[in-house]
Amino acid sequence: MYKQKQLLAQIKEEVGRYEALIHDLEFRKAQLPDGSLIYKRGSYYRAVKFKGKNRQILIPENLSEAQRLIDELKERRYTKKALPVLKRNLKLLQQVIERMELYDAAKIEDSLPSYYKGLNHT
């Protein structure tokens, strides 16, 4: 049973790490520019919605902030894909904590009628 308690403690630690990572990614995503990155014909474009319509804006190569904008749009796409995975896994880990019943042979044997008792299941 000690190993089971250890496992639950490790899962709780992992839940804390997941929650912190999700918080950090959501905070970072809020700071990133809107839109997504498109690469075609040797150039990068920023795809955004403008007045309800999709627009593709060329990111000029000579723009001093071009590489930073490209990197931020890449990071935005990464966080968009990563957050649902992390949230799904967090939910599963929380369910394990809530639903896992520790195996205790004595407790199980005590719950049985008296004529089932007397076996050693440790």
C-alpha positions in Angstrom: 0.0 0.0 0.0 3.0 2.3 0.6 3.8 2.3 -3.1 0.2 3.1 -4.0 0.3 6.1 -1.6 3.6 7.1 -3.2 2.0 6.9 -6.7 -0.9 9.1 -5.6 1.5 11.7 -4.2 3.4 11.7 -7.5 0.2 12.1 -9.5 -0.7 15.1 -7.2 2.7 16.6 -7.9 2.2 16.1 -11.6 -1.2 17.8 -11.3 0.6 20.8 -9.8 3.1 20.9 -12.6 0.4 20.7 -15.3 -1.6 23.5 -13.6 1.5 25.7 -13.6 2.4 24.9 -17.2 -1.2 25.6 -18.4 -1.2 28.9 -16.5 2.1 29.9 -18.0 1.1 29.0 -21.5 -2.3 30.8 -21.2 -0.5 33.9 -19.9 2.1 33.8 -22.7 -0.6 33.2 -25.3 -2.4 36.3 -24.2 0.7 38.4 -24.8 1.3 37.0 -28.3 0.0 38.7 -31.5 -3.3 37.6 -33.0 -3.2 35.6 -36.2 -1.4 32.7 -37.7 1.6 32.2 -39.9 1.5 31.3 -43.6 4.5 30.5 -45.8 4.0 30.5 -49.5 6.1 31.4 -52.5 9.2 32.0 -50.3 7.5 34.6 -48.1 5.8 34.7 -44.7 2.4 36.1 -44.3 0.3 36.8 -41.2 -3.2 35.6 -41.5 -5.7 37.7 -39.4 -9.4 38.5 -39.3 -10.0 42.2 -40.2 -13.6 43.5 -40.2 -14.9 39.9 -40.3 -12.8 38.9 -43.3 -9.7 36.8 -43.4 -6.7 38.7 -44.6 -3.1 37.7 -45.4 -0.6 40.4 -44.6 2.9 40.0 -46.0 5.7 40.2 -43.4 8.5 42.1 -45.2 11.9 40.5 -44.9 13.5 43.8 -44.3 11.3 44.6 -41.3 13.4 44.9 -38.2 10.8 43.0 -36.1 10.0 40.4 -38.8 11.8 37.4 -37.2 10.4 38.2 -33.8 6.9 38.4 -35.2 7.4 35.1 -37.1 8.7 33.4 -33.9 5.7 34.8 -31.9 3.2 33.5 -34.4 4.9 30.1 -34.3 4.7 30.1 -30.5 1.1 31.1 -30.7 0.3 28.1 -32.9 2.3 25.8 -30.6 0.4 27.0 -27.5 -2.9 26.6 -29.4 -2.1 22.9 -30.0 -0.5 22.2 -26.6 -3.1 23.6 -24.3 -5.9 21.2 -25.2 -3.5 18.2 -24.7 -2.4 19.5 -21.3 -5.9 20.3 -20.2 -7.2 16.8 -21.2 -4.3 15.1 -19.4 -4.9 17.3 -16.3 -8.5 16.3 -16.2 -7.5 12.6 -16.4 -5.0 12.9 -13.6 -7.6 14.6 -11.4 -10.0 11.8 -12.2 -7.4 9.2 -11.1 -6.9 11.0 -7.8 -10.6 11.2 -7.2 -11.5 7.7 -8.3 -8.5 5.5 -7.3 -9.2 3.2 -4.4 -6.1 2.0 -2.6 -5.8 -1.8 -2.4 -6.0 -2.9 1.2 -6.4 -6.7 1.6 -7.4 -6.4 5.2 -10.1 -3.8 4.5 -11.4 -6.0 1.7 -11.5 -9.1 3.8 -13.2 -7.2 6.6 -16.0 -6.2 4.2 -16.8 -9.9 3.4 -19.1 -12.1 5.3 -17.5 -14.1 8.1 -17.5 -17.4 6.2 -15.1 -15.9 3.5 -12.5 -14.8 6.1 -9.3 -16.6 7.0 -7.3 -16.3 3.8 -4.0 -14.5 3.8 -4.1 -12.0 0.9 -1.4 -9.5 1.7 
